Amino acid sequence: MKVIICGAGQVGWQIARHLAGERNDVTVVDSNAELVRRAADTLDVQGVVGFASHPDVLERAGARDADLIIAATYSDEVNMVTCHVAHSIFGVTRKIARLRAQSYLAPKYESLFRRDQLPIDVVISPEREVAEAALQRLSAPSTFDTESFLGGKVQLLGIALEQDCPVLNTPLRQLTDLFSTLRAMVVGVRRDGRLFAPEPGDQLFAEDQIYVFAFSEDVNRTLEIFGKTTKKQERIIIVGGGNVGLAVARELEARTDRMRAKIIERDRATAERAADGLERTIVLNGDGMSAELLEEANIERADAILAVTDDDKTNILVSVRAKQAGCKMAICLVNDPTLVPLMAAVDIDAYINPRATTVSSILRHIRHGRVRAIYSVGDAEGEAIEAQILGSSSMAGKLVREIELPEGALIGAVQKGDRIIKPVGDTKIDEGDVVLLFALAKDVPVIERLLQVSVEFF
């Protein structure tokens, strides 16, 4: 498949990395020559320097025979015009645009994105994706990462193991015997900075970060087995009243359990806009770094602080100060992946990587066939994939133990009709079943071949 990616920033580079690794013909376009050079030198892609919305630039990038264009520059307007030019001049059949401004996404303007007006097939909103990720973190307070699959019936949990974890130094197969009714499976372990898929004989150690597929009804029990508390979050303080903070507060207000939230926003105009858009949430205008303002917000009684400003360092420092003041949990937004290893050292419980959430959303719309959901794990180290089994798949009709999965992949759950089961070696995979897999990045192409999922469009 020939793909043009407009924008060589963090999201564009990561998408290019994924698609080029799967042997697609990828061209990256950006007005910044250094970013284009970095992509071309590091990845197996072609690079074109220029403005993505200019027809001559798209023509040099090969738009006349492109199957897909992904507009992920920093400008909403450039992304929209790029898609329009790609459609009207070059007839590109599939167009994805990243849009940040929430006014474009209002329900009353949905008709804007029609083929006869502004031909964009898929609109990705990073703010909405990040807000959803923040709500996922709040719903599982003892995890550093979480995502839902199979209609919310199974969750991927990222759990950091500590010295008080009761199942340390226990082989995974023994855990299965000890907790035979537990519908959960450890599918990934990060140790000393390396992510791998564990074998049944592998043990878990303190400071490991593990990824677990757990049935929703068994999430609390799973967390308790790995030494985590499951206290309900009731008082939330949000630092940053922009699009992300406002979206989270609105969702919290809409929930029946009525969590109590406060927003701290430094910019007065933004704070006023947040206050106007919310009903029960208290909005404080001031610097979230201020110890006095945090005290005014009753930080010592808060169950969680969510730092979602547009500055990574502010988010980290606010989270550290909040934890020192007595806040029970800190979640912060971190754009720079090189800062992620600092999280544990400064006692930050969970982080949200906007790049990973946006990349996952875009990949979900790129991979067709029967792939229904994809979640990018860590710094694109692996993927959780939800896919329906086709009759032509080499997995159809086989027992799990007969399927030649690569070493870096595991099947964590299988849905048969309305029933979801934890797979064992004798579980048969039938046509129409939906499987939930965990795979290291290097093994994703192998998984797609097993599923007979082609990165093509109907």
N, C-alpha and C positions, 0 to 999 in steps of 0.2 A: 504494500500500500504506500502511496506517495502522500506525505504529510508536510504541510508548511506550518511552522510554529512562529508566530509573530510576537516578539518579546523574548529576549534572552536573559531575563532576570531569574530569580530563584525558581519560580513556578515553570517558566518556559524551559529552563535548563533541565529541570527534573523530568518534565514530560518528554523532552528530547532524549534524555538518558534512557528512560523506559522504552520508548518506541524504537530507538536506534538499536538497543540491546536485543530487540525482537526482530531484527533484520528488516525493518521498514526503511524506505527511502525518505529520509528526513532532511528538510532544509530549514534553517533558523534565520529569521530576519530581525534586525534591530538597527536603530540609528546609531547605536554606540558600537564603534568598530572594535573596541577592546573586548566587549562582551561577546561579540560574534567570533572574534579570534579565539577566545577562551573555549567556546563551545566547539568550534571546528577542530581545535588542537586536542581537546580532551575526549570528545565523543566522535563516533563514526557518523558525522553529519556534514552537510554542506552549509556554508554561511553566505548570506547576502547582507551588505550594509546599505541601509536606506530606510525611508519611512514606509511602514507596512501598508499604509492606506493609499500610497501612490501606485497607480496601475503599472508603470514601467518597472517599479521595484518588484511587484508581485509577478510580473511576466518573467523577470530575470530569475525569480525563485522557482519558476516552473508551474505557475498557477494553471496553465492551460490543460495540463494533464494531472492535476492534483485531485486526490480523492477526499481530502479533508484539510480544512484550515482551522487552526486554533489561534484566536486573537487574544493574547494575554499580555499586552503592553500595559503600562501604568495609566494610560488614558482611556476612559470609557468611550469617549467620542471617536478616538482613533480605532478602537476595537470594533465599534459599530460600523464605521465607514469602511473599514477593511473587509468586513463580512459582506457589505453591500456591493463593493467593487468586485470581490471574488465571485459573487453570485451573478451580477448583471453583466459583467464583461467576460469572465472566464468560465462561467457555468459550473463552479465548484459545487458539488452536490451536498456536502455536509459542512456546516459552519458552527463553531463553538466560540462564544465570546465571554470573557470575564468582565463583569460590570460591578462597580463598587457603589455608585450613587443609588440610594434606596428609592429615590423618586422614580427611576426607570422601572423599578420592580413592583410598584404599587399595583394592586389588582385591577384598578380602573384603567390602567394603561397596558394591560396584557395584550390587547389587540395590536399594539405597536409592532410586536415581533411576529409578523405574518409574512409569508413568502412574497405577497404582492406589495408589501410596504417596506419593512426592514427585515430582510430574510436572514434571521438567525435561528438555527434549529435548536440550540441548547444555550441557555444563559446560566452562567455560574456566578454566584454571589459569594465572594470570600467571607464577607461579614456574616451572612446567614450560616455558612458552613462552620465558621468559628464559634458563633453563638450556640449552634447545636452541639458542637464539641464541648463547650463549656457546661452546658446543661447535662451532658452525658457524664462529665467528670463529677459534677455535683451530685448526681444520682448514685454514684458509686464512690463515696468519699475516701475509701481506703485504697484506691487504685491510682496509678499514675497515667493510665491510658484505658480507654474503654470504647467499644463500638457495638451496636446491635445488629443482629442478622436474623434471617428467617422470620420476618414480621415481628421482631422484638422478642422472640421466644428463646433466642440464644444470644449470649453476650461474650465478646472477647474482652478479657480483663488483663490489664498489665499490673502485676503485683511485685513490689520490691520486698524481698525476704530479709528479715532481721534476725538477730541472735535469739529472740524469744519465739521464733517460729517452731511449733511443736513437731513438725515433720522433717526437720533437717536431717541430712545423712541417711535418708530412707529411700531405697530404690523405688522408682515410680511404679513398677509392677506390684510392689508390696502395698503401696498406697491404694492401688485398685482393689487389692484383696481386703484391706482394712476398711475401706469405705465403698463397699460393693454397690450400694444403692445411690451413691453420689453420681449425678450426671454431669461430670466435668472431666476435662482432659487437658493436661499440660502439653502444649504443642510447640512452644518455643522457649528457649532459655538464653539470656544474654549474660555472659560471664567474662570478666576482664575485657569488656568492650566488644566481644564477638557474639553474634547471634547464631544459634544452631537449633536444629530440631532434635529433641532428646530421644534416646533409645529406652526401652523398658527397664534396663538395668542401671540407667543413670541415676545419680543422687542429686539432691538439691542442697546448696550451701548458703550460708549467710552472705548477703550482699548480691546474690543472684537477682536478676530481674526476669520474671517468668511471664509468659503469655498463656492464658487458660481460656478454652472455650467452656462456658458453663451455661446450663439451662437456666432461664430467668428465675424459676422457682427455687433453684439451688444456689443462687449467687451468694446469699448471706452465709449459708453453710460453708460454701467454698472459701469465702474470705476468712471465716473463723478457723477453718482447718489450717490455713496458712498464716494464722496469728494476727488477723486484722479485725478491728472492731467495725460494727455496722450501724453506728449511731446515726439517727436521722438528722439531716441538716434543717435547721429552722431559721437561723439568723444569718443572713448573707450580707457582706459589704462588698460592693463593686466599685473598684477604682478605675475611672474612665467612663464617661457618659456619652461616648460617641455611638456609632451604629451598633457595635457589638454589645456594649454595656446596656444600651437601651433595649435591644432585642432580648437579651437575657432577662432584664427586669420585667418586660412585658409578659414574657412566658411565665415567669414566677408568679406574677399577679393573676394570670389566668388559671393557675393550678388550684385544684380543690383543697389541697392541704395548706394553702395560703402561707407559704414561706414569707418571712418578713425580710425585706431587702432595703438597703440604703445605698445611694450612689454618691461618690465623691468625684467631682469634676473641677479641674483647675480653670478652664475657660468659662467665663461668665455666660456668654451667648449659648454655648453648648449646654451648660447646666440649665439655663432657662428653657431651652428646647426640650431637654429631657424631662424637666418638671412638668411642662405643658403636655407631654405625651404620656404621662403616667398618672395613675389615680391614687394608689396607696403608698407608693415608694417615696421615701424621704430623699431629697436631693440636696447635698451640701456643696457649696461653691468654695473650693480651696485646694490646696496642694495635698495630695495623698501621702506625700513624704512627711508631712507635718505631724509630729508626735501629739501635739495638742489637738489637732483635728481628728486624728484617729481615736484619741481618748474621748472626744466629744461624740464620736460615732459609736462609743461603747465597744471598742475593738476587743477588750478582754472577755466580753460575753459572746462574741461572734463565733459561730460554728465554722465559718469559712470566709476567707477573703479571696476575691477574684480580681486580679490586676490585669486589665485589658486596655491600657493606654497604647499609644503608637510608638512608645519607646521601651525597648527591651530592658535597659538598665534601670529605668524607673520602676518597671514591673517587678524586677528581681529585688530591688532595694525595699520597695513598699512591702513585698511579701515577707522579707526577712524581718523588717521592723514590726510587722503585724504579729508574726510568730513570737518574737521576743516579748511583745506586749501581752501575750496570752491567747491570741487567736488559735483555735484548734487545728485549722487546716489552711494551707495557702496554695492557690492555683494561679499560675501566671502565664501570660501570653509571651512567647519567645519566637521571634522571627529568625534569629541567628542560630543555626543548629550547633555551632561550636560552643555556645553557652550552655547547652543541655547537660553536659557532664558536671557542671557546677551545681545543678539543682539539689542533688542529694547532700553535697558538702555544706550547703547553706540552709538545709532543713526545709526545702520547698517540696511539698508533697506531690504535686502534679503540674504538668505544663501542657500548653496547647501550641502546636506548631502549625501556623496558618498555611504554610507551604504544603505540609503533608495532607491537611484536610482538603485543600483545593485540588491538589494533585489526585487524591483519591476520588474526588467528585468527577474530575475530568476523565480519569481512566474508566470510571463506571459507565460513562457515556460513549467512550471510544470502543471498548471491547464488546462486540455484539455476539452473535450466536445466542447461547443461552445463559451467558453470564449475567447475574442479576444484581450483584453488589461486589465491590472491591474496596478494601481498606489498606492503605499503605502503612506499614509498621516501621516505627523508628525513623531513621534517616534513609528511607527507601531500602531498608535492609531485607524486607520481606513483605508478603501480602497475605491478607485473609480474603479468600475468594468464595463467593456463593454462586453456584452454577447448577443448572438443570441438566440432567443426563439425556443426551440424544440417543436415538436408536443406533446411530452410526458410531457412537463413542466406543472406544476400546474398553471402557470401564463397564459398559452395559452388560448385564448378565453374569458378572463375575463376583466372586466373594472378595471381601476387602483384602484378605491375605494373598489373593491371586493377582491383585493389581500391582504392576511394577512401578510403584511410586519412586521418585528419586529420594535420596537419603535426606534431603532437606525439606521433605513434605510429609504432612499427616492429614488424615481425614478426621475432623473433630465432631461432626454431627451429620445425620442423614434424615431428610424429611420424606416420608412415604405417605402421600395423600395429606390427611390432617394430623398424622402422627409423626413425632420427631423422636429419634432414637440415638443413643450413644453407640457408635459402631464398635463391633469386635471383629476378630478375624473371620468369623463365619457369617457376618452380615452380607447379604447379597444386594448388590447395587443393580436396580432395574431401570429400564427406560422410563423417563418421567420423574424419577427421584430427584431431589435437590440435595446436593452435597455441599458441605462447608469445609473448606480446606485451608490449611496454613502452609505456605511455601516460602522458602528463601528466594530472594530476588533472582538468583542465578538459575533457579529451577522453574520459574514461572513459564518460560516457553515450553518446557517439557509437559507441565500440567495442561497447558492449552492444547498441546497435541493430543494428550490423553482424552481431553474433553471434546476434541475435534472442534475447538472454538477458534475460528480464524479472525484476525483483526481486520475484517472486511465489513462492508455495509451492504444491506439488502437493497 
